[in-house]
Amino acid sequence: MTCDLSRSLLHGYLDGELDPFRAEEFERHLESCSQCIAQLEEQESLRASLQAAQLYERAPAGLSTKIKRQIASAEAESDDQWSWVPIWRWIAVSAAIVVLVAVAYLGGERILTTRSGVEQAELTEVIDAHVRSLQPGHLTDVASTDQHNVKPWFDGKLDYVPPVRDLAENGFPLVGGRLDVLNGRSVAVLVYGRRKHFINVFVRPELGKESLIPATGTRNGYQWIYLRAHGMELCAISDVSAADLHGLTELLQE
């Protein structure tokens, strides 16, 4: 499969319009094509930003009344008489609408640009922290498969205590925990194993506002899932399969 063909399938893949065979073929191609992965990440990020921005502008309250008045006035004109006054009024209304749309577009573009930049910074921190943890000696501050050892370790180190569970019986053994920094704040990280792979789960209290991290995505071969559960914000990131990552996050929500 060439990259040109993959790009033609990208939007169909994102919209869920590909049949199972073509979708599986496209996913196999993603494993070896960084260009297509980058294209997919860019489209996912753009869609998430557009959905979150909720761009729309309400027409002025009097616009509907004014338009109806113009229509009634135009209908009252004689068929053999041409009035330039209604025409100029229509031109003025049309110009006002064009200006309104332009202002909304430019304002929305600035919102998307700013939001996208903040999202990229937040995601970069998460990915960098995950990659850094995979270096020898950086994965855990407390190495233990016992949740009763890991959870108390965070006492006094943070202003909250993260929920800790050993999920070994579900195929995700607890490896340990550590402290990391996101957006200038210390956060708890729980580390789980999955078939020789490690999954970092960043945990912090809900901030009471919309997250800047898209719910799901992939970048540089790593994928993440962001969710909220038990009063906490969690972001699980790893190079495991999407099915494995979803499986862990579903268990964490229970």
N, C-alpha and C positions, 0 to 999 in steps of 0.2 A: 504494500500500500504506500503510495507516494504522499508527501506532505500536502501537495495540492489537493489530492483527493480527500485527505484527512480534514483539511480546512473546510471542504464542502460538506463534510458530515458533522462538523463541530456543532452547528446550531441545532441540527436535528437531534444530536446526542443530548444537548442541554435541555431541549424541549421534550425529551422522552419520546421522539417520533420514530426512532430507529427500531427495526425488529431486533429480537434478541441476538441473532447471529451477527448482524452489522454492529450492534452495540459492543458485543464481546470482541469483535475484530478491532474496533476502534480503541478499546481499552488496552488490548495487547500492544497496539501501535504506540500508545502513550508511554508505555514502559521504556521505550528506546528512543523517543523523539522529544528532545527538550523544547524545540520550537513549538510543537503542538501543545505541550504542557503549558508553556507560557501563554499561548493564545487562549487556552481553556481557563487558566487562572484569571486572565485579564477580563474575559467575558463574565465569569462568575462574580468578580469584584464589581464590575460595572452594573450588573443586574441587581446585586445586593444594595449598591449605593442608590440606584434609581428607585428601588422599592422603599428604602428607608427615608429618602428625601421627601416623598409625597408632594411632588411639585404640582401645584395648581393655583389658579388665581380666580377669585370670584368676580363676576362682572359687577359694576356699580349698581346699586339698588334701583336707580332711576333709569337705567339703560333700557330695560324691557318696556317700560311705559313710554319712553321717548320713541322707540322703534315702532310700537303700535300706533302712536299718534302720527308718525310719518306715513305709515301704510294707509291709515284712514284718510289722511290728507291727499295722498297720491290718488287713491281710488275716487275721491270726490272731484278730481279735475276732469274737465270735459275731454272726450276722446280727440277732439280736433284742436285742443289747446295744449301747449307744452309749457310747463312751469319749471323754471330753472331753480326756484327756491328750494323745493324738496330735494332736487339733485345735489345741490351744494350741502344740504343738511346730511344727506346720505354720505357724501364724501367726508364730511367732518366726523360722522360717527365711525366710518371705516378707518379713518386715520387714527382716531382715538383707540380703536381696537388693536390696530397694528402696533401702536406705541405700547399699549398694555402688554401685549404678547411679547414684544421685544424686551421690555423691562423684566417680565417674569422669566424669560429665557436667560438673560444675562445674570439675573440674581440667582437663578437655579444653578447655572454653570459655576458661579463662584462658590455656592454651597457645596456642590459635588466635588469641586477641586480641593477645597479645604478639607472636607470630610475624608476624601480619598487619601490625602496626605497623612492625616492623623491615623487612619486605618492602617496604612502601610507601615507607619512607625511602630504601632502597637504590635502588628503581626511580626515585624522584623525582630522586635525584642523577644517575642515568644519563640520564634524559630531559632534565633541566635542562642537563647538560653538552653533550648533542647540540644542543639549541636554541641554546645560547650559541655553539657552534662555527659555526653558520650565519650569525652576524653578521659583517660585513666585517672581515677581518683576524684572525679568531679560528680559522679552520679548521685551519691547519697552523703548526707551528714550523719545520719543514723541508719545503719544497715540492719534490718530485721524483718523477718516474715511474720512477726507477732504484732498485731495491731495495738496490743496493750503496752508494747514498748515504744512504738512509733508515736502514737497520739500524745502520751505524756511528755515526750521529748520536746514538743512545740510549746509546752507551758512556759510562760515567762519570756518567750522569744518573740511572740506576736501579741497583738491586742485581741486575738480571737483564736479559737481552737478548731482546726479543720476536722471534719468527720473522716475517720479512718476505718477502712474495712479490708480484711484479708479475703480475697476472692479466689483463692487457690482451687477450691472445689468447683469453680466455674471456669477454670482454665486461665485465670489471671492472678498468679501469686503476687502477694505484696513483696517488694524488694526492699523498701525503706522510704525515707523521706529526707528532705533538705530544705533550706531557705534559699530563695532567689529574689531577684528584684525586677519588678515590672512597673514602668511609668513612675520610677522614683520611689516605689514603696515595696517593703519586704513582704513577700508572699510565701505561703506554704506550697511545697511541691510533693506530691505522692508519686512514687515510682512503682509501676507494675511490670511484670514480665509476661511475655507471650512468645513462645517458641524461639528463644534466643534473641528476641527483640525486646526493647524497652519502651514503655509508654510513660511519658511525663504528664501528670495531671496537675495543672496550676489551679490553686484554690484560694479564693479571697471572698470576703463578704460582699453581698450585693450592694452596689453603690446607689441604688434607687434611680438610675438613669439608664438609657439605652446603651447597650454595649457597642463599642467601636469595632469589635471583631465580628466578621460575618459568621453565621452559624456553622458553615462548613466551607472547606476549600482545600486546595493543594498548592504547594510551592516548593521548588527545589527537591522534589521527591518525597516531601513530608506532607501529611494531611492532618487536619485538625477538625475537632468538633467542639463548638462552644455551647454551653447549656447552663441553666440555673436549676438548682435543686437544694432543698434543705436550707434555704436562706443564703446560699453561697453561689458565686459564679465559678464555673469550672471550665477549663480549656484543656482537652486531652489532645496530645500531639505525638505522632510516631510515624514510622515508615511501614507499619503493619498494614494489612489489607483493610479496605473500607469496612468490610463485614466485621472484622475483629474489633475495630475501633468503635463501631456502633454497638457491638455486643457489650463492650466495657461500659460505655456511657449509659446504656440502658440499665445495667446493674447498679451504677452509681446513683441513678435517679430513684431506685426502689427505696 
